[in-house]
């Protein structure tokens, strides 16, 4: 007897409207820019930057469905310049005949080379194509400046546990297959813990767990924590284009953050054995050097950048040695996330105080009028004072008491903290 085959669960319950879309309220609430663009049918080219499984593809399709635009989708992994130009030509014909743009959705746009990205420029410029690019990588590094300047970048956040739970409930109650089964999940923690906040991974694991769990005498499918954990382990070998790519890089980063050089080298070896892009690995170490080590060991960033440059020149197989040296060193460094916390808090305050003014004494006064307006008045030139320092305010008055950078008591930051406390003599408290 023939067995029916269905698309994966993640595809079956993919949301088709904004009402069904879960998460990303910071860009989709009614007062947010992207929602306003959709509601007003005034769409501009954009880059959706976020982790895997956060809804980038679903959001692109919802935008297209909502606005009834022609929708073309390509993957930067498998598409070449010819396919891209063929789609652009179709879009331009549609635009010429109907004065209606087409949406071109490019998944993993960061994998397009410069030539492929250059091919997009004219059609974005003339309005025949509205580009929606999806990327897990920082577009500032991976998307060429001419394309990036023509796009709005929307950052998607990892899904929270409560949002992932909403997705599970939707799968159990609305999916054409699972809704017909009596499924009881005793403990959802493994679904949240091992998915890496990736809804696709979570749903695929849920479906896998259901498929190999037999009904009990009451017709129930009981999914325990052990069953779900086993389902996560029943995955294919490392796939540099699939979910194991993200799982393994996560384990690699967490091992270095956790000061375990052995774990870091092991997961590095797994990525290299699977054919992972060595520059991708090196870029991740550059980020970690600032985010998780920072000024506790400033040389960490220097080594990480040198590692990236070296593997770019040397290539494999010798690049493995350079990557191993860097990973082991970063894992062995004292850790501090003070720099990361500082910029996040400062950015938060900037959003809450967008019109805050630069204090007059910090302003430049190149003209007589500016001098009359007291620009620069009262500024104390630090080099004119003992130890090249004098206490004065550098923040705008509403935020004058804020402490963004709080050096921690590890590595060289301990010395930095002591030095700053000595300078500011109690005006700034870093504990």
Secondary structure, DSSP 8 states (H G I E B T S, - for coil): --------HHHHT---STTT--S-HHHHSTTSHHHHHHHHT----EEEEE-TTSSHHHHHHHHHHHHT-EEEEEETTT--HHHHHHHHHHHHHHHHHHS--EEEEEETGGGS-HHHHHTTHHHHHHTSEEEEEEESS-HHHHS-HHHHTTSEEEEE----HHHHHHHHHHHHHHSTTGGGSEEEES--HHHHHHTTT-HHHHHHHHHHHHHT----TTSEEEE-HHHHHHHHHS--S--TTSHHHHHHHHHHHHHHHTT-HHHHHHHHHHHHHTT--HHHHHHHHHHHIIIIIGGGSTHHHHHHHHHHHHHHHH-TTTHHHHHHHHHHHHHHS----HHHHHHHHHHHHHHHTTT----GGGS---SHHHHHTTTTTT---GGGSGGG------S-GGGTT-------SSTTHHHHHHHHHHHHTTSS---
